[in-house]
Amino acid sequence: MRRKTRDERTDMHVSVPAVKVEKLTKEINAEPSVRIQSRVQAAKEIQLIRFKNVKITSNSEMNNKQLKQFCNLD
């Protein structure tokens, strides 16, 4: 059996039920983009403060050691 390398990918196919057109086209009360942008910017600022003493700037860059350091589980 051949071993996979890091560069190989695995494709997944998932069956999902059809969505009715009415559900896709009905009016919704969505959150305004300005409010979402404000939340995202606040989160980025928190991350900059959190990582001021390490060489990363966002949660997505954390390694295992940093996850344990910054994300204590209860």
C-alpha positions as CSV (number, residue, x, y, z in Angstrom):
1,M,0.0,0.0,0.0
2,R,1.3,3.4,-1.0
3,R,1.6,6.0,1.7
4,K,0.1,9.5,1.1
5,T,2.4,12.5,1.0
6,R,1.5,15.9,2.4
7,D,0.8,17.3,-1.0
8,E,-1.9,14.8,-1.8
9,R,-5.5,15.7,-1.3
10,T,-8.6,13.7,-0.4
11,D,-11.9,14.7,-2.1
12,M,-15.1,14.2,-0.2
13,H,-18.6,13.9,-1.8
14,V,-21.5,14.6,0.5
15,S,-25.2,14.2,-0.5
16,V,-27.4,16.9,0.9
17,P,-31.2,17.5,0.5
18,A,-32.5,20.1,-2.0
19,V,-33.4,23.5,-0.6
20,K,-36.8,25.0,-1.7
21,V,-36.5,28.1,-3.8
22,E,-38.7,30.0,-1.4
23,K,-36.3,29.5,1.4
24,L,-33.4,30.9,-0.7
25,T,-35.3,33.9,-2.0
26,K,-37.3,35.1,1.0
27,E,-36.4,38.4,2.7
28,I,-34.5,38.1,5.9
29,N,-33.4,40.6,8.5
30,A,-29.7,40.2,8.1
31,E,-27.1,42.0,10.3
32,P,-25.7,45.0,8.5
33,S,-22.2,44.7,7.1
34,V,-21.1,47.7,9.1
35,R,-21.9,46.0,12.3
36,I,-20.1,42.8,11.2
37,Q,-17.1,44.8,10.2
38,S,-17.0,46.4,13.6
39,R,-17.1,43.0,15.3
40,V,-14.3,41.7,13.1
41,Q,-12.1,44.7,13.7
42,A,-12.7,44.4,17.5
43,A,-11.6,40.7,17.3
44,K,-8.5,41.6,15.3
45,E,-7.5,44.3,17.9
46,I,-8.0,41.7,20.7
47,Q,-5.7,39.3,18.9
48,L,-3.0,42.0,18.4
49,I,-3.0,42.6,22.1
50,R,-3.0,38.9,22.9
51,F,0.0,38.2,20.7
52,K,2.0,41.3,21.4
53,N,4.9,39.2,22.8
54,V,5.0,36.5,20.2
55,K,5.7,36.5,16.5
56,I,2.1,35.9,15.3
57,T,-0.9,38.3,14.9
58,S,-3.9,36.1,14.6
59,N,-5.6,33.0,16.1
60,S,-5.1,31.1,12.8
61,E,-1.4,31.2,13.2
62,M,-1.2,29.5,16.6
63,N,0.7,26.3,17.1
64,N,-0.2,23.6,19.6
65,K,1.9,25.2,22.4
66,Q,0.2,28.6,21.8
67,L,-3.2,27.0,21.8
68,K,-2.6,25.5,25.2
69,Q,-1.1,28.9,26.4
70,F,-3.9,31.2,25.2
71,C,-7.0,28.9,25.0
72,N,-7.4,27.2,28.3
73,L,-10.2,24.7,28.4
74,D,-12.5,24.6,31.4
